[in-house]
């Protein structure tokens, strides 16, 4: 796992944790719900987190495979034209 993937995963996890906690506070303080609603909310957050993480990991990231020096050369040559 590359550094970019690790940072994305940790950021996504922290974001989804904040969303989950906010939802729990709203359901606990203002909206009366059953015990099952809390469980469904937790399962929904976990599923969405996993789906986004898997989708992101399956995306092709070409930035790691490109040579930065070659890219710089290509930009320079294309500028002249």
PyMOL commands that set and color helices and strands:
alter all, ss='L'
color gray80, all
select helices_A, chain A and resi 3-29+35-58+62-64+68-80
alter helices_A, ss='H'
color red, helices_A
deselect
rebuild
show_as cartoon
